Amino acid sequence: MKLSARIKPWLLLTPALLFLLLPLYGLWSAFRLSVYPDGKLTGQVYVRLFSHSDFLLSFLYSLWIAAASTFLSLLIGWFFTRAFVPMLERTGGRLTVWLPMVFPHFVWAYLVLLLFQEGGLVSGLLPGNRAYANDPEGVGIILTYMGKEIPFVILMLLPVYLTRNRLYDDLTETLGGCWISKIRDAELPFVTPVLIETGIIIFAFTFSAYEVPALVGATFPEMLSILTFDWFYSGDWSERPLAFAAMVFLTTVIGLISLLLFHFINKMRRNITEGL
C-alpha cells in the first residue's frame, strides 16, 4: 500500500515528464553538436559565437525587445486589473478582456502591419506618416506582444485581486497611510510574486519567439531567433554549429534568469506566510 501511494504521483506525472523529454533531448542534441561540430570536442564554436558582431547585436536587441514588451505588458495589465476589478468580476467583463487571447500572435502581427506599416491606417495619421511596423527600433514587435500579453497579465492577476483580503487596505488607512502606502504595503506583497511569474513567462516567450519578429520586425537588426533560423537554414554548413550554440546560450540565459527570480518569489512568499 505504501509503495503504491509513492508510485501513484509519479505515474500521474508520467505524461508530462515524457513531454518534457522532447525539448530536453533537443537541447542536449544542440549542445552536443555545438561542442562536437567535427566529431572532436572543442569550444571554438562558442568562441566564434561570442566574437560574432551580428550575434552580439541580435542578443542585445532581443533583450531590449523582450524586456520592454514584458515591462509594458505587466504595467498596463496591472493598471487595468486594479482599475476594473468590479467590471472583471462579471462574466461579460472577463470575456471582453480575454477575447484577444483567442487570436494567435501572428494574427496580432498582421493587425499591426495593417495599422502601423507605411501607408497603414494609423501611420497615415501620424506626423510624417511615421511607420511603426518593420522598424529598426522594434516598436511594431513590442506593440504586437502588448496586444496579446496584456490580457494574459489580467488573467493571471485577477484571481489575486478577487481573493485578496481587503482588511489590509482598511488597516493601512487606519494607520494613516496614503494611497501609495496602500499599494506598497497592502497590494504589492501579494501581487508581486504573480507579476514576476507572469513576467518570466512573457519574457521567455518574447525573447525566443520567431513568428512575430519575422512578420513585423526589421531586416536589420534582427532578433536572435531570426538570426539563428538564418544560420541553421543557410547554405553555409559552417554556420549551423553557430545556430546550435546560440540556441543553447539562449536557453541557458532564460533558465538562469528564471531560477533567480523563482528563488526571489519563494523567499517573498515565505516572508508573507511567516508574517514578516
WOZI-V730527 format. One line per field, one symbol per residue. ss: DSSP state (A for helix, B for strand, O for the rest). psi: psi as a letter, one per 40 degrees, with the letter a starting at -180 (. if undefined). burial: I if it has 24 or more other C-alpha atoms within 12 Angstrom, else O. A space follows every 10 residues. Layout:
ss=???
psi=???
burial=???
This chain:
ss=OAAAAAAAAA AAAAAAAAAA AAAAAAAAAA AAAAAOOOOO OOOAAAAAAA OOAAAAAAAA AAAAAAAAAA AAAAAAAAAA AAAOAAAAOO AAAAAAAAAA AAOOAAAAAA AAAAAAOOOO OOAAAOAAAO OOOOOOOOAA AAAAAAAAAA AAAAAAAAAA AAAOOOAAAA AAAAOOOOAA AAAAAAAAAA AAAAAAAAAA AAAAAAAAOO AAAAAAOOOO OOOAAAAAAA AAAOOOAAAA AAAAAAAAAA AAAAAAAAAA AAAAAAAAAA AAAAOO
psi=dddddddddd ddeddddddd dddddddddd ddddefdfei hiedddddde ehdddddddd dddddddddd dddddddddd dddfdddedi dddddddedd edhidddddd dddddeihei ddddeihefh heifieeedd dddddddddd dddddddddd ddehhedddd ddddeeiadd dddddddddd dddddddddd dddddddeid dddddeiidh iiiddddddd ddeieheeed dddddddddd dddddddddd dddddddddd dddef.
burial=OOOOOOOOOO OOOOOOOOOO OOOOOOOOOI IIIIIOIOOO OOOOIIOOIO OOOIIOOIIO IIIIIIIIII IIIIIIIIOI IIOOIOOIOO OOOIOOIIOI IOOOIIOIII IIIIIIIIOO OOOOOOOOOO IIIIIIIIII IIIIIIIIII IIIIIIIIOI IOOOOOOOIO OOOOOOOOOO OOIOIIIIII IIIIIIIIII IIIIIIIIII IIIIIIIIOO IIIIIIIIII IOOOOOOOII IIIIIIIIII IOOIOOOOOO IIOOIOOOOO OOOOOO
